[in-house]
Every structure is written in structure tokens, then in C-alpha cells.
């Protein structure tokens, strides 16, 4: 099987970007647009200062990864970056196991790594893209100020 970069990203022209960002507004104030959406439900954003920032929904953090879009495009030539940012090895395993995405789906963690979940094929499932971003955004907003390792008993989801 030939594995291509296009299998690691979603077509942003076919996504309601306002919808997927809505549950993440609490941490997107310094961002001006979406550059890419990954098949593992992360967003690569263009900051107000034109930097490229990675919203990693598995841990609920935004990290600066490139100085500008040109720098980001150069960094995308590095296989280690591709595997780190897009979980390429896991996505390839999922695809090889017949788990392919529809237009409105992403691979989403059953148990977020921020909550102790593993970065493994067994901990990923196909999820509606809107559900993924809504759920992860709400969870991370609720736990953002908690100390590492604190036991969490429940979450409140807003439909």
C-alpha cells in the first residue's frame, strides 16, 4: 500500500471550521486562521503574528512549530515531524487494518492521552469531526487548570 500525506489531513474546504473551533475558543484568541486539520483531529493554525501553531487535541495544548507558512512547509519534509504531528505510523496501521475515514470523520482517542490514554491503534476510533472537536475542547477547558495526576471523576458535556 502506498501511504500519502493526503491521508493525514482533512480537506478544510469541506469542514465547518467555525464549528470545529467553537469549543476551543478559550485558547484560540491569538490565532487568525486554520492552515490544516489532521486526520487525528488536530488543527494547525496561523497565529496573528503569522507563526504556525499546533493545537494538539490529545493533550489540549497549542505549540508554536514554525515561524511562518514557508517554514512550516519545509518542516513537513521531515518524517519525524510528520509522525509526531500527524501520528503517521498509527494512521497507516489503522488504514492497513481497513479503518478508513469518511469526509466528516477523524481518528479520535477513546481515552485522551491527557487523561492517561495510550498512543496506540487500540485507543483510536473513527469519530464524527464535530463530535471530536466539541468533546475534546470541552474536556480540556474543564481540566486545563488542574494539577497533573489529579483524579477526575466526571465531565459535563454541552450538546
C-alpha positions in Angstrom: 0.0 0.0 0.0 1.2 3.5 -0.8 0.7 5.9 2.0 0.3 9.5 1.1 0.3 12.8 3.1 -3.2 13.5 1.9 -4.4 10.6 4.1 -3.1 12.5 7.1 -5.1 15.7 6.6 -8.7 16.7 6.0 -10.0 18.9 3.2 -10.5 22.2 5.0 -12.9 23.4 2.2 -15.3 20.6 3.3 -15.2 21.4 7.0 -17.2 23.9 9.0 -14.1 25.5 10.6 -16.2 27.8 12.8 -17.9 24.7 14.2 -14.8 22.7 15.0 -13.1 25.7 16.6 -16.1 26.7 18.7 -15.4 24.5 21.7 -11.7 25.7 21.6 -12.3 29.4 21.6 -11.0 29.6 25.2 -7.4 29.0 23.8 -7.6 30.4 20.2 -7.5 34.1 20.9 -4.1 34.6 19.3 -5.0 32.7 16.2 -6.3 34.2 12.9 -6.9 31.2 10.7 -6.7 27.5 10.1 -3.9 26.1 8.0 -4.6 22.4 8.2 -6.7 19.9 10.0 -5.2 16.5 10.6 -6.9 13.1 10.3 -6.2 12.6 14.1 -8.3 15.7 14.9 -5.6 18.3 15.5 -5.5 21.8 14.0 -2.6 23.7 12.6 -3.3 27.4 13.0 -1.9 30.7 11.6 -1.3 33.0 14.5 -1.9 36.7 14.5 1.9 37.0 14.2 1.9 34.6 11.2 3.5 31.8 13.1 2.2 28.3 12.7 0.8 26.8 15.8 -0.3 23.2 16.5 -3.4 22.6 18.6 -2.8 19.1 19.9 -6.2 18.0 21.0 -4.9 14.8 22.7 -3.2 16.9 25.4 -5.0 20.3 25.0 -2.0 22.4 24.2 -1.1 24.9 21.5 2.6 24.9 20.5 4.5 27.2 18.1 6.0 24.9 15.5 7.1 27.2 12.7 7.9 30.9 12.2 5.6 31.2 9.1 3.8 29.1 6.5 7.0 28.7 4.4 9.0 27.4 7.4 6.1 25.0 8.2 6.1 23.7 4.6 9.9 23.0 4.9 9.3 21.2 8.3 6.7 19.0 6.6 9.6 17.4 4.6 10.9 15.8 7.8 9.4 12.3 8.5 9.9 12.7 12.3 7.7 15.9 12.2 5.1 14.1 10.2 5.0 11.2 12.6 4.9 13.4 15.6 2.4 16.0 14.4 0.1 13.7 12.4 0.7 10.3 14.1 1.5 8.9 10.7 2.6 5.5 11.9 -0.6 4.9 13.8 -2.8 6.3 10.9 -1.0 3.9 8.5 -1.7 1.0 10.8 -5.4 2.0 11.0 -5.7 2.3 7.2 -3.9 -1.1 6.7 -6.5 -2.6 9.2 -9.4 -1.3 7.0 -10.3 1.7 9.2 -10.6 4.5 6.6 -12.2 7.8 7.2 -15.2 9.4 5.5 -15.1 13.1 4.7 -16.7 14.1 8.0 -14.6 11.8 10.3 -11.3 11.8 12.2 -9.4 9.3 14.3 -10.1 10.2 17.9 -8.7 8.9 21.1 -11.1 6.7 23.2 -9.2 7.9 26.3 -7.3 11.1 25.8 -3.5 10.9 26.5 -4.1 13.9 28.8 -6.2 11.5 30.9 -3.8 8.6 30.8 -4.7 7.1 27.4 -2.1 5.4 25.2 -0.9 6.5 21.8 -1.9 3.2 20.2 -4.2 1.9 17.5 -6.4 0.2 20.1 -7.0 3.6 21.7 -8.1 5.3 18.5 -11.6 5.1 16.9 -13.3 6.8 14.0 -15.4 9.7 15.2 -17.5 12.5 13.6 -15.3 15.5 13.3 -17.7 17.9 15.0 -18.2 15.5 18.0 -14.4 15.1 18.3 -13.6 18.8 18.5 -16.6 19.6 20.7 -15.8 16.8 23.2 -12.0 17.3 23.3 -12.4 21.1 23.6 -14.9 20.8 26.5 -12.8 18.3 28.3 -9.6 20.3 28.0 -11.3 23.5 29.0 -12.5 21.8 32.2 -9.1 20.2 33.1 -6.8 23.0 32.0 -6.1 24.4 35.5 -5.9 21.0 37.3 -2.6 19.7 38.6 -1.0 16.8 36.7 -2.1 13.4 38.0 -5.2 14.7 39.7 -8.0 12.1 39.7 -11.1 13.2 37.6 -14.4 11.7 38.4 -16.7 13.2 35.8 -17.2 15.7 33.0 -20.1 17.9 32.0 -20.8 18.0 28.2 -22.9 20.6 26.5 -24.6 19.3 23.3 
